[in-house]
Amino acid sequence: MKKQFSLLICFLLIASVFAPVFAIAFAGKPDRVPPILERRVFIHYKRGYGRGPPPGKGPPSKEDDHSGHYGFLGKGVKWKDTPASYVIAPDNPDGLTEGFIVNAITASAEEWDKHTSIDLFGAYSIDYSASWDDDAPDGRNELVFGDYPQEGVIAITIVWGYFSGPRGLREIIEFDIMFDTDFTWGDAAELGDAVMDLQNIATHELGHGAGLDDLYYCELETMYGYSRYGEIMKRDLYTGDIAGIQKLYG
């Protein structure tokens, strides 16, 4: 009897030690860890401001292979639900008409769409009260004019989404673009160096909204991170821009 009692005590002691181990080993794991909402901020500088190109890396020539000149917000980070609609707030200090602003921005969106197998950007709406959301997303992709406090900033885009964690859960959920009113905006194809070209800059910023990163070593690409008064070359996508957006969306 005493021997049986001792064996029982030993069994209970062993069970108390290994029970937590077995519980952990066989406990069901959560199917998915909730992804964390993040934001990416892209500041578009006038030449002479902001960061410079990588040391010792000069601009490539037109004859070089530009098909690799692109970067992404992250692996697998793109829109899952396309096309993405957007809101335009036409209020501006330069006297630009609503029609001009809409034409410039929709032309920028169409430039990306025509190089992909799907429509990235959908219908637009006009809302003079639209806001640039830098604290939290509000469920709308908005393009507005506003006064950004930092000198030399032409435009700034914030992209909201899930940029890390399981690749199947990564996606863009919103972008917000602000054109800095420290600059005079207009149509540089007509007015030259007197204005910052709205279509030129909007095409670049919408590239961020679609999932592309800035470049600082190839001035020929739309996603090159600097611009200047009178520039219109970013209106049209270049080889790397096209390769990048097609790799994301086909």
Secondary structure, DSSP 8 states (H G I E B T S, - for coil): -HHHHHHHHHHHHHHHHHHHHHHHHHS---S------EEEEEEEEETTSS----TT-----TTS--TT---BSSTT-S-SS-SEEEEE----TT---HHHHHHHHHHHHHHHHTTSSS--EEEEEE-TT----SSS--S--EEEEE--SSTTEEEEEEEEEE-SSSGGG-EEEEEEEEEETTS-EE-HHHHGGGSEEHHHHHHHHHHHHHTB--BSS-TTSTTBSEE-TT--GGGS--HHHHHHHHHHH-
